[in-house]
Amino acid sequence: MKSRSLLSAAVLGIGVLTALASPAWADAAYPNHPVQLVIPFPPGGATDVVGRLIGKTLGEKLGQPVVADNRAGAGTIIGATYVSKAAPDGYTLLISSGTTFTVNPAIQPKLAYDPVKSFEPIGLILLAHKDVPVNNPKEFVAAAKAEPGKYSYASFGTGTTSQFTGELILHTTGTKLVHIPYKGSAPTMTDLMGGQVPFSVDTISAAIAQLKTGKIKAIAVTTAKRSALLPNVPTFAESGFNMDADTWIAIVAPRGLPPAVRARLEKALADTVAVPEVQAKLIGAGLEPGFQSGAAVSAMIEKELPLMRAIAQRANIKAE
């Protein structure tokens, strides 16, 4: 995730976040009608692609259609708030990224939802324009330090995981670049390919097709280990910089699901992610699929929240 051109390796971690309380009206026949999967982003983005891929097979596992519902706006807040206030019956789910669960709480003093209490979980890379004379983390740091303030990095928006990862890179490497926020990954990528910005931070899924054209190049992934999707691209960690940052996507439900419904959803999701065809399509979209339990996703959110708040304070990132 990173103007130079910063990208982040995207990892799909799916878990089911479900309720602690069990309503007396729990429906033993769940599900007996279609399930709504809210996607808090516009059509065409990584989360939308994943949601539709997962939703189709998840519906087959559940025996009822899973209907995608794009409710974009306010940095995922519109969609997340809608789901947080829905009935905890398993018929309204949310698929979203760390933007909803750890970034928004770090920069928004008041949210209509709580990233932990409102939901029950059910689970980046540095890029550069091809002509930028930087090919690995050490060359990136050397170039940035040789001419402080010369380079910029693009993100797909103020207060997004893209900017947070970019700022983490700058802090970890002791470099200074000018942040240029865009409104979405597509316009960011267009200007990166055109050379209007030298670096950007984005997900592998958003960049993998453009990397094949040779108009952009990957400088480093932000995870501790190399991505299986880009095995020849180094990590910041192996270059001596203590950094480990992922993008991730989770499916959650309003808190309060009946235990039977939670168990049904979690099994269906695990089975969905295990389908070879689904895994192949997710990998083709630039994601590394894997299943995590609801407890694991909850723990990840709890661990990441203070880190995001520290980055926001240090870099003075505020909601627009």
HUBELTA-V635674 format. One record per backbone hydrogen bond with DSSP energy under -0.5 kcal/mol. CO is the residue of the C=O (numbers start at 1). NH is the residue of the N-H. Records with the same first field share a line. If there is no record, write none. Layout:
CO: NH, NH
This chain:
1: 7
2: 201
3: 152, 198
6: 2, 126
8: 125, 204
9: 247
10: 288
11: 13
12: 290
14: 292
15: 251
16: 18, 121, 122
17: 120, 253
21: 23
23: 26
26: 28
27: 30
35: 37, 67
36: 38, 93
37: 69
38: 40, 95
39: 71
40: 73
42: 45
45: 49
46: 50
47: 51
48: 52
49: 53
50: 54
51: 55
52: 56
53: 57
54: 58
55: 59
56: 60
57: 61
58: 62
59: 63, 64
65: 35, 67
66: 68
67: 37
69: 39, 71
71: 79
73: 76, 78
74: 77
76: 80
77: 81
78: 82
79: 83
80: 84
81: 85
83: 86
87: 89
91: 36
92: 254
93: 38
94: 96, 252
95: 40
96: 250
97: 100, 101
98: 102, 103
99: 104
103: 106, 107
104: 107, 108
107: 109, 319
114: 118
118: 255
120: 17, 253
121: 16, 17
122: 16
123: 14
124: 8, 9, 222
125: 127, 202
126: 6, 219, 220
127: 5, 200
128: 217
129: 132
132: 134
136: 140
137: 141
138: 142
139: 143
140: 144
141: 145
142: 146
143: 147
145: 148
147: 150, 151
151: 178
152: 199
153: 180
154: 201
155: 182
156: 184
157: 160, 163
160: 164
161: 165
162: 166
163: 167
164: 168
165: 169
166: 170
167: 171
168: 172
169: 173
170: 174, 175
176: 149
178: 153
179: 181
180: 155
182: 184
184: 188
185: 189
186: 190
187: 191
188: 192
189: 193
190: 194
191: 195, 196, 197
192: 195
198: 129
199: 5, 154
200: 127, 202
201: 7
202: 8, 125
203: 207
204: 208
207: 211
208: 212
209: 213
210: 213, 214, 215, 216
211: 214
215: 130
217: 128, 219
220: 126
221: 236
222: 245
227: 230
228: 231
230: 233
232: 234
234: 221
236: 239, 241
237: 240
240: 242
241: 243
247: 11
248: 98
249: 13
250: 96
251: 122
252: 94
253: 120
256: 23
258: 262
259: 263
260: 264
261: 265
262: 266
263: 267
264: 268
265: 269
266: 270
267: 271
268: 272
269: 273
270: 274
271: 275
272: 275
275: 279
276: 280
277: 281
278: 282
279: 283
280: 284
281: 285
282: 287
283: 286
286: 205
287: 289
288: 12
290: 14
293: 297
294: 298
295: 299
296: 300
297: 301
298: 302
299: 303
300: 304
301: 305
302: 306
303: 307
304: 308
305: 309
306: 310
307: 311
308: 312
309: 313
310: 314
311: 315
312: 316, 317
316: 318
